[in-house]
Amino acid sequence: MLSDEVIKNAKILIVDDLKTNIYIVEKMLRSGGYKNYKSIVDSRNAIATYIEMQPDIVLLDLMMPYMDGFDIMRELQKIEADGFLPVLVLTANDDMANQNKALEMGARDFLGKPFEKTETLNRIRNILETRILYNQVYEKKNNLENQVLQRTKELKESQLEIAIRLAKAGEFRDNETGNHDLRVGLYAECIGNAIGMNTIEKEKLRYTVPLHDIGKIGIPDRILLKPGKLTEDEWKLMKEHTVIGGQILVGGKSDFIKTAEEVALNHHEKWDGSGYPKGLIKEEIPLVGRIAAICDVFDALTSDRPYKKAWSISETIKEIKNQSGKHFDPTLVEAFLRELDKIVKIQKIYR
């Protein structure tokens, strides 16, 4: 139940081209304890006044020059498209056609002329109570939605922070890679853009592709940091980092972690089926795994390693083109090449 004080402090806008009607209504409002009201006789000022004042109720005459009550209601419907149209129509008692039309357009009630004090104040109060309660509910709903959005944002930020920290953990094991994990994420985002991914999908690539080598946490230093060529047994163990990465991330409930698992497990699969760990072929390889593969190879080839010097950009691009349809998805190679200028720029900035 709303208090009388809340009701009497409501904002009331009166729109009527006859000053006599305004005088009568204002006198009734004063006698009812209302003080916060404003009246206009020129209907052309009604909408601007409504926007500025944001009244809790509009006492609206229908028959006026310039803009009639129906014209004003059409404009108010646009302003209150998702809300409560707080209109009390002022009309002749025997004008049923216009009364019904006004109600169909969203008016809450009508007040017949000549005005009777008790009826006038009761009808105004009824609409005000509904309007104020509606606004209170609407405000609570918005506050709840904002809280949910804030919580969702915090959870997303936590996920991204965890992803960055996990990527850094893998990077510490293999300190020759520098900003490798950062770069491949940005490369992947470029490819996602080239193939028409939406903002959320591209952002997911940016933060999950850097986790591709998280499984290296489980590879012994004697193999991971060996400066020379790996033996057959060492190489077999090295390839297990894909499986280890998948095991670290398996079972995640969020779409983000599930995507990161696909990246870690599949970034060494090859389009022709000669990759590892499962020897998947073509579209059997998840899209994120195919994207990560190109990004990982490009960055590895253009970076110094203990066992090799960095290749030039031209040499690297030639190799990627040669591996189209073999190591890499041909469609993604084309997408990569369309974004090459951006990718080279990223490679130089974050080397």
Residue, then its C-alpha position, 0 to 999 in steps of 0.5 A: m500500500l502506497s503512502d498518501e505522501v508518495i501519492k500526493n508528491a506525484k508529478i501531474l501534467i495537464v494538457d487542455d486547450l481550454k483554460t477554464n478546464i485547466y482552472i477547474v482541474e487545478k482547483m480540484l488537485r489543490s483541494g486533494g493535496y496535490k502540489n506537483y502539477k503543470s498545465i499547458v494549453d498549446s498541445r504542440n508543447a506536450i511531448a517536449t514537456y512530457i520528456e522534460m517533466q517525466p510525469d506520473i500521469v497525464l490528464l489529456d484532452l482529446m479535442m484540441p487544435y494543432m495536435d489532438g489527444f490521439d496524436i499526442m498518445r501516438e508519440l507517447q506510445k513511442i516514448e513508453a514503448d516498453g512501459f506504462l502509458p499513464v494517460l487519463v483522457l478528458t472527454a465528453n461523457d457521451d463521446m463513447a467512440n472516442q473513449n473506446k479509441a483512446l482506451e485501445m491506444g493505451a489510455r488507462d481511464f477516462l474522465g467525463k466532462p463536466f468534471e465532478k470532484t470526487e470522481t476526478l480525484n479517485r480516478i487520478r489516484n487509481i492511475l497514480e497508484t498503478r503507475i508508481l507501483y509499476n515504476q517500482v517493479y520496473e526499477k527493481k527488475n532493472n536493478l536485478e538485471n544489472q546485478v546479473l550482468q555485473r556478476t556475468k561480467e565478473l565471471k567472464e573476467s575470472q575465466l579470462e584471467i584464469a586462461i591468461r594465467l594458465a597460458k603463462a604457466g605453460e610459457f614459464r616451462d618453455n621460456e624461449t617462446g616469449n610472447h608466443d601464446l599472446r601472439v597466436g591468440l591475436y592471430a586466431e582472432c584475425i582468422g575468426n574475423a576473416i571467416g565471419m565469426n561474431t565478436i563473442e566467437k572471436e574473443k573466445l579464440r583470442y583467449t583459448v588458442p593461447l592455451h594450446d600448449i598448456g599440456k607442456i606442463g607435463i613434459p619433462d625439462r630434459i625433453l622440453l628444453k633440449p637444444g638439439k633434435l629429439t630422439e624417437d622416444e623423446w618425440k613420442l613423449m613430446k607429442e603427449h602434450t596434446v593429450i595432457g592438455g586435453q586432460i587438464l581441461v576436460g570436463g569443463k562446464s563452460d563453453f570457454i573451457k570446452t573450446a580450450e580443451e578442443v584447442a589443446l587436444n587438436h592443434h597438431e592434427k593435420w588436414d590430410g590425417s597425418g597429425y596427432p594425437k588421433g590422426l583426424i582428417k579434414e572437418e573431423i578436426p574441430l574448427v578451433g584446432r584447425i585455426a590454432a594449427i596455422c597460428d602455431v606454425f606461423d609463429a613457430l617458424t617466424s621465431d627463434r628456437p634453440y634448434k633453429k633461427a627464425w624464418s623470414i615472413s616470405e619463407t614462412i608464407k611460402e611454407i604455409k601455402n605449400q601445406s594448404g590441403k596437407h597440414f592446413d585447411p585450405t579455406l583457413v589458409e585463404a582467410f589467414l592470407r587475407e588478414l596477413d597484414k594485420i598478422v605481420k603487424i601483431q608479430k612485430i609488435y609482440r615479438 
